[in-house]
């Protein structure tokens, strides 16, 4: 009988042999673990680990996105051209909107000037219409003054207040004897043979039948006068 075959094999020796085979082969991956506790064993808070993953070469992947890459990993020229074209389109659109804004601003400025001019013109037209309707009253006041009827009495105050109010609105009475005749502001109703002042060499107003009235530069009614020529 073979005594060696009857003896049981030592399991420890087998284990050592298996371990040796494992050691002679490829290295087995080790087991590791990460301690994610926020408080250490001594009760102190632990520093939080950065959650941002790192890119290739240890660089962080957070931040502004990089330019588009093609399949080879380089920047895509078509995407870059498209981005440049988009920027040019935005700049062109901004320039058009700026031109529109400047044109609208100029149109509004012209509109304000036109409104102000029309407002002043409408005011002058309204005052002229009122004064023209009062011309017969002003003629009566002037005749009463020439005849001495405005030397005393309550009517004197009324006439002065009326003429003062019209003066504040820019109404002016004109037409005085001795002034040169001007067909733009005078209406010659009579031509008389009268002696003029020495040295007079132009046709001159010698009498005022009705005074004229003007509002600013606008003649509401020319003065009706009699004139004489120099000799």
Secondary structure, 3 states (H helix, E strand, C coil): CCHHHHCCCCHHHHHHHHHHHHHHCCCCCCCCCCCCCCECCCCCECCCCCCCCECHHHCECCCCCCCCECCCCCECHHHHHHHHHHHHHHHHHHHHHHHHHHHHHHHHHHHHHHHHHHHHHHHHHHHHHHHHHHHHHHHHHHHHHHCCCCCCCHHHHHHHHHHHHHHHCCEEEECCCCCECCCCCEEEEEECCCCCCCCCCCCEEEEEEECEEEECCEEEECEEEEEECCC
